[in-house]
Amino acid sequence: MGLELSIVVPVYRSQSTLRELYRRIKTAMDLARIPFEIIFVEDGGGDDSWNIIKSISVEDSRIFGIKLGRNYGQHNALLCGIRAAQGRVIVTLDDDLQNPPEEIPKLLDQLNRGCDVVYGYPEVQTHGFLRNSASRITKLALGNMMGVEVASKTSAFRAFRGYIKESFVDYRSPAVNIEVLLTWGTTRFGHVVVKHDPRIAGESGYSLKKLMAHAINMATGFSTLPLRIASILGILFSLVGVVILIYVLFRYLAVDSPVPGFSFIASIVTIFAGAQLFCLGVIGEYLARMYSRAMEKPAYSVVERVGDGVEVDSSLRSVN
């Protein structure tokens, strides 16, 4: 019959929550009688998380650990774990216990109603105002790239059918966004409302600055929208320039009164220079993406793996 469920957890400085997370996942899945495996991907946090993962893997053969060479980011760690997953269904959730493992059956039930991907959308966001605002901006950018209505309901708590990962099995760019990659394999998305508990320890790895950078990375890494905006902006400012030229000529020829002085010219030059620099900046972002991909930098590198109580050294190799 094969393995039913793979649960992928990116781990970053979570030594205080890992054992409780494992206990709750195990209890919930055993109660639901769902065969499962857990893949913990340690993303270079530098604390004792990896030793805890190794200890748990010795205690339970269903637990596997992958240690990355450095901190690559949540989505890169997820990609690594997803590629290693063996289950017919893959569930991803954070390591901070804000996504209750007891809610996993809700996602699986919705998945069985004709969806290929289901997001667990929190009934109440427990983050701060700035974090929630940045998340909304990020989801607006994501909505344009995904082209599906459920984009506003995305979250790190998701379940999807295992075969979808085949659509991005050869993806090699260091810029990773799991939501966008999932759209390469299906258009059947859904969501279900789930609990969202307060963080019991530590701080979020996503600051306002990182979320904004993530939105920019998504926009320039997976969409041509910024280039279109730059093109439209160039056309609009060209039209504005024509209108200004007509106005200047009209004042000179018809009214016999030239447009007064320096302040007018300086403001026009500033506006046009700003538009040009903006467009150049957008083009520069895309050139930087092309340069990064041309170097073929890996999305992650694995330095160690554990599972079935046996440690396997896989230095600097990706999980395929």
SEROLO-198215 format. One line per field, with one value per residue: residue number from 0; residue in three letters; x, y, z of N, C-alpha, C in turn. Coordinates in steps of 0.05 Angstrom, whole numbers. Each point is the difference from the previous one (the first is absolute). Layout:
! residues N
pos = c(NUM/...)
code = c(ALA/...)
n.X = c(X/...)
n.Y = c(Y/...)
n.Z = c(Z/...)
ca.X = c(X/...)
ca.Y = c(Y/...)
ca.Z = c(Z/...)
c.X = c(X/...)
c.Y = c(Y/...)
c.Z = c(Z/...)
***
This chain:
! residues 320
pos = c(0/1/2/3/4/5/6/7/8/9/10/11/12/13/14/15/16/17/18/19/20/21/22/23/24/25/26/27/28/29/30/31/32/33/34/35/36/37/38/39/40/41/42/43/44/45/46/47/48/49/50/51/52/53/54/55/56/57/58/59/60/61/62/63/64/65/66/67/68/69/70/71/72/73/74/75/76/77/78/79/80/81/82/83/84/85/86/87/88/89/90/91/92/93/94/95/96/97/98/99/100/101/102/103/104/105/106/107/108/109/110/111/112/113/114/115/116/117/118/119/120/121/122/123/124/125/126/127/128/129/130/131/132/133/134/135/136/137/138/139/140/141/142/143/144/145/146/147/148/149/150/151/152/153/154/155/156/157/158/159/160/161/162/163/164/165/166/167/168/169/170/171/172/173/174/175/176/177/178/179/180/181/182/183/184/185/186/187/188/189/190/191/192/193/194/195/196/197/198/199/200/201/202/203/204/205/206/207/208/209/210/211/212/213/214/215/216/217/218/219/220/221/222/223/224/225/226/227/228/229/230/231/232/233/234/235/236/237/238/239/240/241/242/243/244/245/246/247/248/249/250/251/252/253/254/255/256/257/258/259/260/261/262/263/264/265/266/267/268/269/270/271/272/273/274/275/276/277/278/279/280/281/282/283/284/285/286/287/288/289/290/291/292/293/294/295/296/297/298/299/300/301/302/303/304/305/306/307/308/309/310/311/312/313/314/315/316/317/318/319)
code = c(MET/GLY/LEU/GLU/LEU/SER/ILE/VAL/VAL/PRO/VAL/TYR/ARG/SER/GLN/SER/THR/LEU/ARG/GLU/LEU/TYR/ARG/ARG/ILE/LYS/THR/ALA/MET/ASP/LEU/ALA/ARG/ILE/PRO/PHE/GLU/ILE/ILE/PHE/VAL/GLU/ASP/GLY/GLY/GLY/ASP/ASP/SER/TRP/ASN/ILE/ILE/LYS/SER/ILE/SER/VAL/GLU/ASP/SER/ARG/ILE/PHE/GLY/ILE/LYS/LEU/GLY/ARG/ASN/TYR/GLY/GLN/HIS/ASN/ALA/LEU/LEU/CYS/GLY/ILE/ARG/ALA/ALA/GLN/GLY/ARG/VAL/ILE/VAL/THR/LEU/ASP/ASP/ASP/LEU/GLN/ASN/PRO/PRO/GLU/GLU/ILE/PRO/LYS/LEU/LEU/ASP/GLN/LEU/ASN/ARG/GLY/CYS/ASP/VAL/VAL/TYR/GLY/TYR/PRO/GLU/VAL/GLN/THR/HIS/GLY/PHE/LEU/ARG/ASN/SER/ALA/SER/ARG/ILE/THR/LYS/LEU/ALA/LEU/GLY/ASN/MET/MET/GLY/VAL/GLU/VAL/ALA/SER/LYS/THR/SER/ALA/PHE/ARG/ALA/PHE/ARG/GLY/TYR/ILE/LYS/GLU/SER/PHE/VAL/ASP/TYR/ARG/SER/PRO/ALA/VAL/ASN/ILE/GLU/VAL/LEU/LEU/THR/TRP/GLY/THR/THR/ARG/PHE/GLY/HIS/VAL/VAL/VAL/LYS/HIS/ASP/PRO/ARG/ILE/ALA/GLY/GLU/SER/GLY/TYR/SER/LEU/LYS/LYS/LEU/MET/ALA/HIS/ALA/ILE/ASN/MET/ALA/THR/GLY/PHE/SER/THR/LEU/PRO/LEU/ARG/ILE/ALA/SER/ILE/LEU/GLY/ILE/LEU/PHE/SER/LEU/VAL/GLY/VAL/VAL/ILE/LEU/ILE/TYR/VAL/LEU/PHE/ARG/TYR/LEU/ALA/VAL/ASP/SER/PRO/VAL/PRO/GLY/PHE/SER/PHE/ILE/ALA/SER/ILE/VAL/THR/ILE/PHE/ALA/GLY/ALA/GLN/LEU/PHE/CYS/LEU/GLY/VAL/ILE/GLY/GLU/TYR/LEU/ALA/ARG/MET/TYR/SER/ARG/ALA/MET/GLU/LYS/PRO/ALA/TYR/SER/VAL/VAL/GLU/ARG/VAL/GLY/ASP/GLY/VAL/GLU/VAL/ASP/SER/SER/LEU/ARG/SER/VAL/ASN)
n.X = c(16/24/18/-17/16/10/12/2/21/1/24/-6/21/-6/23/-14/-5/23/7/-10/12/22/-2/-6/20/17/-9/0/23/10/-11/9/19/17/9/22/14/20/2/18/-1/23/-9/21/-16/17/-25/-14/-14/24/12/-20/3/26/-5/-18/18/16/-16/-3/-3/-22/21/1/26/-1/26/-8/16/-21/-6/-18/-15/-24/-4/26/-3/-23/12/20/-17/-12/24/5/-23/-11/-15/-24/-1/6/6/-1/15/-4/23/-16/-14/3/10/-24/17/-16/7/21/-15/-3/26/4/-19/9/23/-15/-5/20/15/20/-7/4/-7/13/-22/16/-17/21/10/21/7/21/-7/26/2/-24/8/24/-13/-18/21/12/-23/0/26/-5/-21/15/19/-15/-13/-1/-25/9/13/-23/-4/23/14/17/-25/11/-18/16/-9/12/-17/-11/16/-11/-18/13/1/1/-16/17/-18/18/-16/-12/-23/-7/-13/19/19/-17/-1/25/-12/-14/-26/-1/-4/4/-17/9/-18/23/6/6/16/1/21/9/17/21/13/-18/8/-26/18/-8/25/2/-24/9/23/-15/-16/22/10/-24/-3/26/-5/-26/4/-13/-16/23/8/-24/3/25/-10/-21/17/17/-21/-8/25/1/-24/9/23/-16/-16/22/10/-24/0/25/-5/-23/14/18/-16/-19/12/22/-1/26/2/-8/24/19/-17/-12/22/8/-25/-1/25/-7/-24/10/18/-19/-16/20/7/-27/-3/22/-11/-24/11/12/-24/-11/18/-5/-27/3/15/-18/-19/14/4/-26/-5/6/-24/17/13/1/4/-25/-5/-23/-2/-20/7/3/23/-7/26/-12/25/-12/-19/-14/-24/3)
n.Y = c(-24/-1/19/5/8/22/5/23/2/25/-4/20/-6/-26/1/22/-4/-10/-6/23/12/-15/5/25/0/-14/15/22/-8/-8/22/13/-16/20/-18/6/20/7/21/0/24/-5/25/-13/-8/-20/-9/-12/12/0/5/17/8/-1/11/16/3/0/16/12/-24/12/6/20/4/25/1/25/6/15/25/-16/-2/7/14/8/3/13/13/2/6/17/6/1/12/-21/17/-12/9/26/2/26/3/23/8/22/-21/20/-18/-4/-20/5/21/-17/-16/25/3/-23/7/25/-12/-16/26/-10/5/13/25/-3/25/-1/14/16/-9/2/21/-14/9/16/26/6/-22/4/26/-7/-18/19/17/-18/-4/27/1/-18/14/20/-12/-7/24/-6/-3/-25/16/13/-26/7/-21/0/-1/-19/-11/-17/-7/-23/-7/21/-11/-18/20/-2/-25/14/12/19/19/17/14/-7/-6/-14/23/15/-15/2/25/-8/-11/21/0/-24/24/-3/7/-2/9/8/-12/22/-16/13/14/-24/3/15/10/12/-17/7/18/25/5/-23/6/26/-8/-16/21/15/-19/-2/27/2/-19/7/26/7/0/0/-17/-12/1/-8/-18/-6/-1/-13/-15/-3/-3/-17/-10/-2/-10/-15/-6/-3/-15/-12/-3/-8/-15/-8/-1/-12/-17/-10/-3/-9/-22/-1/-26/11/6/1/8/10/9/10/7/9/11/9/7/10/12/6/5/13/11/5/7/15/8/1/12/16/1/3/19/9/-5/11/19/2/-2/18/8/-7/20/-18/-11/-20/-6/-26/2/-6/-26/-2/-25/-13/20/5/11/17/0/23/4/24/-18/5/2/-21)
n.Z = c(0/13/4/20/20/-12/23/-14/17/-10/9/16/15/0/14/6/-26/-8/25/8/-20/4/26/-6/-17/15/20/-15/-12/23/11/-21/10/-3/-17/14/-11/16/-17/18/-9/11/2/11/20/2/7/19/-19/-12/23/3/-25/3/23/-10/-20/21/12/-23/-13/8/15/-17/-1/-9/1/-3/-20/-6/9/-13/21/9/-22/2/26/-5/-20/17/20/-17/-10/26/-1/13/14/-2/25/-5/26/-1/21/13/11/0/-9/-18/-16/12/6/21/-15/-1/15/8/-2/11/17/1/3/15/0/-13/22/-11/7/27/5/22/-5/15/19/15/-12/10/-24/1/4/5/15/11/2/8/15/5/2/14/12/0/6/19/6/-7/14/21/-3/26/5/3/-17/5/-5/-13/7/21/9/-15/-16/-13/-23/7/-20/13/19/-16/3/24/-8/-23/17/-9/-4/10/-17/23/-12/21/7/-11/12/19/-8/-1/21/8/-5/11/8/26/19/24/16/12/23/13/12/23/-7/7/-20/5/-21/-15/-19/-2/-5/5/4/13/11/3/9/15/5/3/16/11/2/7/17/1/-5/-23/21/16/-19/2/27/-3/-17/16/21/-16/-8/25/9/-21/7/26/-10/-15/21/15/-20/-3/27/-1/-22/12/23/-14/-14/16/23/-14/16/1/3/24/-1/18/18/-21/-12/24/5/-25/1/24/-9/-23/13/18/-20/-12/23/3/-25/3/23/-13/-21/18/12/-24/-6/24/-5/-24/12/19/-18/-14/25/-3/16/18/0/4/21/-3/26/8/1/13/6/12/16/-27/6/-20/-6/-7/5/2/5/-22/12/-15)
ca.X = c(-16/17/-3/-23/4/27/-3/25/2/25/8/19/2/-25/6/-20/-27/1/-10/-29/-12/0/-19/-27/-4/-2/-25/-22/-1/-6/-28/-15/8/12/29/13/28/5/26/9/22/13/8/23/-7/23/-5/2/-22/8/4/-27/-11/14/-9/-27/1/9/-23/-23/10/-15/10/24/11/19/14/11/27/-2/-28/-8/-27/-21/-10/21/0/-24/5/17/-16/-21/13/7/-25/-8/-29/-19/-8/21/-9/21/-8/22/11/-5/-25/-22/-18/-5/0/-26/-17/7/-23/-18/12/-2/-28/-5/15/-16/-24/6/22/27/14/-18/13/-13/-1/-6/-25/10/29/11/24/-4/-11/19/4/-25/-2/20/-10/-20/13/13/-21/-9/20/-3/-25/5/16/-15/-23/-23/-13/8/26/-2/-4/23/14/21/-14/-12/1/-3/5/29/9/4/28/13/0/23/22/25/4/27/6/2/-24/-20/-25/-15/-27/2/7/-24/-17/11/-10/-29/-16/-22/7/-21/9/-18/6/12/10/27/7/23/27/5/28/16/-10/-3/23/-8/-3/-14/19/2/-24/-1/20/-12/-19/15/12/-22/-8/20/10/-20/-20/9/-17/15/9/-23/-5/21/-7/-23/9/15/-20/-15/17/4/-24/2/19/-13/-19/16/11/-22/-6/22/-2/-24/5/20/-10/-26/-2/24/10/14/-5/21/24/16/-15/-15/18/12/-20/-5/24/0/-20/8/24/-9/-13/21/15/-17/-1/26/1/-15/16/23/-8/-2/27/12/-11/12/27/0/-7/21/21/-10/2/-21/-21/8/20/-4/25/-4/-27/-4/-25/2/21/26/8/12/13/-4/11/-3/-15/-28/-17/-15)
ca.Y = c(24/24/18/18/28/11/26/14/22/15/6/22/8/-9/-21/0/-10/-23/-25/3/-2/-28/-15/7/-11/-29/-6/6/-18/-27/0/-1/-24/7/-5/26/5/28/8/26/12/20/21/16/19/2/-8/-28/-13/-23/-22/-10/-15/-26/-16/-9/-20/-26/-10/-6/-4/16/27/4/27/10/24/16/11/27/9/7/11/-19/-13/-18/-23/-16/-14/-23/-20/-10/-19/-24/-12/-24/-4/8/27/14/22/17/18/13/-14/16/-9/17/-18/-24/-25/-12/10/-12/-14/19/5/-25/-3/19/-10/-22/11/9/20/-10/15/12/16/4/29/5/15/25/4/7/16/29/16/3/-26/-6/18/-9/-25/7/10/-23/-16/15/-6/-28/-3/6/-21/-25/2/-14/15/-9/11/15/-18/-18/0/-21/-25/-9/-28/-3/-27/-3/0/27/8/-7/22/17/-17/9/29/3/28/5/14/-21/5/-25/5/2/-26/-17/7/-13/-27/-2/25/-7/9/4/7/-6/16/-16/16/12/4/19/-12/-6/5/11/21/-7/6/19/28/16/3/-25/-4/17/-11/-25/9/9/-24/-14/16/0/-27/-18/15/22/24/24/9/12/25/18/7/17/25/14/11/22/23/11/16/25/17/12/20/23/13/15/23/20/12/16/25/16/9/12/20/16/1/-25/-12/11/-7/-22/-19/-18/-18/-18/-19/-19/-17/-18/-20/-19/-14/-20/-22/-15/-16/-22/-20/-12/-17/-24/-16/-10/-23/-23/-7/-13/-27/-16/-4/-20/-26/-8/-11/-26/-3/-19/10/-9/-21/-18/-9/-24/-10/-21/-14/-28/-3/-1/26/-2/25/6/27/18/-10/5/-24/-3)
ca.Z = c(0/0/22/-4/6/7/13/-3/19/0/28/3/28/13/19/22/-8/-18/12/3/-27/-8/16/-9/-27/4/13/-18/-23/10/6/-26/-14/-25/-2/-6/6/4/-10/12/-16/17/-18/9/21/18/28/6/-14/-15/19/8/-22/0/23/-7/-22/12/15/-18/-27/-19/1/-16/3/-20/9/-22/5/12/-1/-28/0/5/-24/-10/18/-7/-25/6/13/-19/-19/14/10/-13/4/-22/7/15/17/11/22/14/23/24/12/-6/-16/17/-15/2/-21/-26/-13/-14/-27/-15/-8/-22/-23/-12/-12/-27/-2/-1/21/19/20/26/4/28/6/12/-1/26/-3/5/-22/-22/-13/-15/-23/-19/-11/-19/-23/-13/-12/-23/-21/-6/-15/-28/-12/0/-17/11/21/27/7/25/23/3/26/1/7/-25/-7/-29/-10/-4/-27/-9/1/-25/-19/5/9/-11/6/12/8/29/9/1/12/-2/-10/-29/-11/1/-23/-24/-2/3/4/19/27/20/26/22/24/21/23/-1/28/6/2/28/6/-21/-17/-28/-18/-21/7/-20/-21/-15/-15/-23/-19/-11/-21/-23/-13/-14/-23/-21/-5/-11/-15/-16/6/3/-26/-12/13/-10/-28/1/11/-21/-19/13/2/-27/-6/16/-13/-24/9/9/-24/-13/17/-2/-26/0/15/-15/-26/1/21/-1/28/6/27/17/13/9/16/-18/-13/20/9/-22/-2/23/-4/-21/9/19/-15/-14/19/9/-21/0/24/-5/-19/15/17/-18/-8/24/1/-22/8/22/-11/-17/17/8/29/8/18/27/1/23/11/16/2/19/-2/7/19/-13/-12/-26/-8/-28/0/-22/-22/2/2/-25)
c.X = c(17/-6/-22/8/29/-5/28/0/27/6/21/-1/-25/5/-20/-27/1/-12/-30/-14/-1/-21/-29/-7/-5/-27/-23/-2/-6/-30/-17/7/10/29/15/30/3/29/7/24/12/15/22/-6/22/-5/1/-21/9/5/-26/-12/14/-10/-28/0/9/-24/-23/10/-16/10/27/9/19/12/12/26/-1/-30/-7/-28/-21/-8/21/1/-24/4/18/-16/-21/12/7/-25/-9/-30/-16/-10/22/-13/24/-11/25/8/-7/-26/-23/-20/-4/0/-27/-19/7/-23/-19/10/-3/-29/-7/14/-15/-25/6/22/26/18/-20/17/-16/1/-8/-25/7/30/11/26/-7/-10/18/4/-24/-2/20/-9/-21/12/13/-21/-12/19/-3/-25/3/15/-15/-24/-24/-11/10/26/-1/-3/24/12/21/-12/-16/2/-4/7/29/9/5/29/16/1/23/24/27/5/26/7/2/-24/-23/-26/-19/-27/1/6/-24/-19/10/-12/-30/-13/-22/9/-25/11/-21/9/10/8/28/8/22/26/7/30/14/-14/-1/25/-7/-5/-15/19/2/-25/-2/21/-11/-20/14/13/-21/-6/20/10/-20/-21/13/-16/16/10/-23/-7/20/-6/-23/8/15/-19/-15/17/7/-24/-1/19/-11/-19/14/11/-21/-7/21/-2/-24/5/19/-12/-26/-3/23/11/14/-6/23/18/8/-17/-17/18/12/-20/-5/23/1/-20/8/25/-8/-13/21/15/-16/0/27/4/-14/15/25/-7/-2/28/14/-10/13/29/3/-6/22/23/-7/4/-22/-20/6/23/-3/27/-3/-29/-1/-28/4/23/28/6/14/12/-4/10/-3/-15/-30/-15/-17/-20)
c.Y = c(25/18/21/29/6/27/13/24/14/9/22/9/-7/-22/-2/-11/-26/-25/1/-2/-29/-16/5/-11/-30/-7/4/-20/-29/-2/-1/-25/5/-7/25/-2/30/6/28/10/23/20/19/19/3/-6/-30/-16/-26/-24/-12/-16/-27/-18/-11/-21/-27/-13/-10/-1/16/29/1/29/6/26/15/14/28/7/9/13/-21/-15/-19/-26/-18/-15/-24/-22/-13/-20/-27/-16/-24/-4/7/28/12/23/16/17/11/-16/13/-7/20/-14/-25/-25/-14/9/-13/-16/18/5/-25/-5/18/-9/-22/10/13/20/-15/13/13/16/2/29/6/16/27/1/9/16/29/14/2/-26/-7/17/-9/-26/6/11/-23/-17/14/-6/-29/-5/5/-23/-26/0/-16/15/-7/13/16/-18/-19/2/-22/-27/-9/-30/-2/-29/-3/1/28/8/-8/23/20/-16/10/29/3/28/3/15/-19/12/-24/5/2/-27/-19/6/-12/-28/-3/28/-5/5/3/9/-8/16/-18/19/10/8/21/-15/-4/5/12/22/-9/7/19/28/14/3/-25/-6/17/-10/-25/7/9/-24/-15/14/-2/-28/-18/14/22/25/25/12/14/28/21/10/20/28/17/12/24/26/12/17/26/19/14/22/25/16/17/25/22/14/18/27/18/12/15/23/19/5/-26/-10/10/-21/-27/-21/-19/-20/-21/-22/-21/-19/-21/-23/-21/-16/-22/-23/-17/-18/-23/-23/-15/-19/-26/-19/-12/-24/-26/-10/-15/-28/-17/-7/-22/-28/-10/-12/-28/-5/-20/12/-7/-20/-16/-9/-26/-8/-22/-13/-29/-5/0/27/-5/26/4/29/14/-12/6/-26/-2/-23)
c.Z = c(0/23/-6/2/7/12/0/18/-3/28/1/29/16/20/22/-7/-15/12/4/-27/-9/16/-10/-28/3/12/-19/-22/9/7/-25/-16/-28/0/-9/4/5/-9/12/-17/17/-18/11/22/21/29/2/-16/-14/18/10/-22/-2/22/-6/-21/9/15/-18/-28/-21/-2/-16/3/-23/10/-24/9/13/-1/-28/0/1/-26/-12/17/-7/-26/4/13/-18/-19/14/9/-18/0/-24/5/16/15/9/22/14/25/26/14/-3/-18/16/-17/0/-22/-27/-12/-14/-28/-17/-9/-23/-26/-14/-13/-28/-3/-3/21/18/20/26/7/29/4/12/-2/27/-2/6/-25/-24/-15/-17/-25/-21/-14/-21/-26/-16/-15/-25/-24/-9/-17/-29/-14/-2/-18/10/24/28/9/26/25/4/28/-1/7/-24/-4/-30/-8/-9/-28/-11/0/-25/-19/5/10/-11/6/15/10/30/10/-2/13/-5/-12/-31/-13/0/-24/-26/-3/1/2/20/29/17/26/21/24/22/23/-6/28/3/1/29/8/-25/-15/-29/-15/-22/12/-22/-24/-17/-16/-25/-21/-14/-22/-25/-15/-16/-26/-23/-7/-14/-17/-16/5/4/-26/-15/12/-9/-28/0/11/-21/-20/12/1/-27/-8/15/-13/-25/8/9/-23/-14/16/-3/-27/-2/14/-17/-26/2/19/1/28/7/29/18/12/9/15/-17/-13/19/8/-22/-3/23/-3/-20/8/20/-14/-14/20/11/-21/-2/23/-4/-19/14/17/-17/-9/23/2/-21/6/21/-11/-19/15/10/30/9/18/29/-3/26/11/17/-1/21/-4/5/19/-11/-12/-26/-8/-30/-5/-26/-24/5/3/-25/2)
***
